[in-house]
């Protein structure tokens, strides 16, 4: 069977392949190889500048050539590394050999070839590469996609700030709000969630087989390898890696920052599951209509249907993303003694977890862009729910010391179909100032929204 979007085992590379084109170069195996080459080159160049008599500073031409290996890395290069891996049966060693193969006919680089991967364990290359992958994926794809959803919701919150809507606590009619205020609630939650993701520092270590610089010090005992490693890790790209130095580790970087990152994304996704379900419910109630697209079919047998499929798609994929993200967060910080390999295969699924997340954000954007507010349905629901005014009436009664205010309203409204006339009669009979009676008599379910509009507009 020829590998294609139709034969792909994962829908991320099959049905949804086109939606993930931005993420694929960053979190695929090719993306991983690319970052490994970047780390090896940065370490090699830095070693040439360390002041060792055995490795003189590289010429500008050699530096440009090496950085070009990183900048111009392509699928053909990745395939060449895979061919080497068939021989080495070791993916990092294959990268080392590929870089050395690029030194042929370049005497300056050939003479220094043994400084490629010098004193490094595979995890020095892998952990830095994973951090670079995540930094790029989060910064270039995940957060911008999330920002798009937040911006759309903010626009809707402002546009619908004054449109009244019946609340439904426990699924029952409750104090009115506005459509914009309910969307503003989500905007505020997502803004905080965005900050949690963005604030995670991508940590990296380059300290050898068990984190003690053993091999490094065996070669140059008097050299400050820790400071050198920190400089390589924290110097901005392209000469450094632009990450945050992790001073303590076993063979692997502890992955606690990854757990923090994946947990932050999962919690963001949980907020979006909540949103998707609520919008689905509002579509069901008729509060939102969905714009039709020519040729689309909602049901194979019921021609009238326009299903909220984008919100259902988002909810399903957010659940898949969170299952993976939570496993990553729980598993990765655990390693037997100084190292076991259980993290290696799990880490290859970072792209799957973040892929399902970004796929969901795309589905939400598609769904949100289809929505049209049905103000008639919203108004009809409110007009059929005069019982919600029991709350303000009994609250004003309490203000003026009317005994048994709550109980009196409960008797009139609980479990009954309440008409405006029923409430008017009660209001007129109350022993409260006439001005208060007039204010309560002017109130409708649609006008009883508190500060909802103000809160929505300022989000």
Secondary structure by P-SEA (a helix, b strand, c coil): ccccccccccccccccccccccccccccaaaaaaaaaaaaaaaaaaaaaccccccccccaaaaaaaaaaaaaccaaaaaaaaaaaaaaccaaaaaaaaaaaaacccaaaaaacccccccccaaaaaaaaaaaaaaaaaaccaaaaaaaaaaaaaaaaaaaccbbbbbbccccccccccaaaaaaaaaaaaaaaaaaaaacccccccccccccaaaaaaaccccaaaaaaaaaacccccccccccccccccccccaaaaaaaaaaaaaaaaaaaaaaaaaaaaaaaccbbbbbcccccccccccccccaaaaaaaaaaaaaaaaaaaaaaaccccccccccaaaaaaacaaaaaaaaaaaaaaaaaaaaaacccaaaaaaaaaaaccccaaaaaaaaaaaacccaaaaaaaaacccccccaaaaaaaaaaccccaaaaaaaaaccccccccaaaaaaaac
